[in-house]
Amino acid sequence: MNEELRKWIEEHKDLGEMEIEEEDKHSGEVTGRCEICGVRDAKYRCLKCGRAVCASCYWVMFGVCKECISEDMLKKLKKKDMGIDEIR
């Protein structure tokens, strides 16, 4: 995990209690297909579970896959005005 992301997580602990595993457990190059959808190439590694996932199955803002993001994180995100309009 890069240092900037670690600092951001420390500053935004109110977004939920995200447990971050030891970096060596989930380190290594991200290759192959997404471990969630199995369709697209994996580009990221979830900080919580360590799965290699594609951009569609990953929350870059939190560093976790869509399976690991908590409802609490999503609720707090919806309450904040991020300057992004919801598309339906």
N, C-alpha and C positions, 0 to 999 in steps of 0.2 A: 504494500500500500504506500502511495507516495505521501510525503510529509504534509503537503497542502490539504489532502483529503483528511488525513488524521486530525489536523488542526480544525478543519471545518466541522467534523463530527464532534469534537470536544466543545466547540462553540455552540452547536445546535443540539445539544442533548435533549432539549425539550421536544424534539420531533419524535421521540420514542426511545425506548430502551433497546437499542440495537447492539447485540453482543457481537463483537468482532473477534473472530478466532485468531490464533497465532498465524502470522504471515507465512511461516514455513509450511504449514499444513496445506495452504492453498496456492503456494507459489508455483511457478513454472509457466512455460509458454502456453498460450491459449490457442488450441488447434482443433480441427475437426468440426463436427456439426454441433448445433445448440443442444444441450442436454435436456431442454424443456420441450421445445417444439420439434426438434429433429429435422428441420427443413433448411434453415439458413446456417451459414458458417458462423461459428462462435467468434466473438470479438472481445468479450469481457469475461472476468471471473468474479462471481458473487463473493463479497467479503464475508458473508455469514455462512453459507453452506459450501462454497468452493466450486460450484458447478460452472462449467464453461458455457456461456450463453450468448445469444445473438443480441443485436441492438433492440429488437422488438420485445424481447423477454427480459430486459434489464432496465432498471431505474438508475440512470447515470447520476442523478442528483443525490441519491442515497448510497449508491455503490452496491445495491443488492438486486437479486433477480425478482421477478414478479411473484414467485412462490414464497419468498422470504419477507417481502414488505408487509408490515403489519397494518391492520385496519386503523390503528391509532395514528400511524405515520400519514396515511392517506387522508384521514379526517383533518389533521392539523395542516396538511398541505392545502386542502380545499379551503380552509378558513383564511389562509394568507393570500393576499393579492400579489401574484407573481407577474402581473402585467400580461398574462396569456389568456386569450379568449378561448372558451371551450367550444369545440367544433362538434356539431351533432349531425 
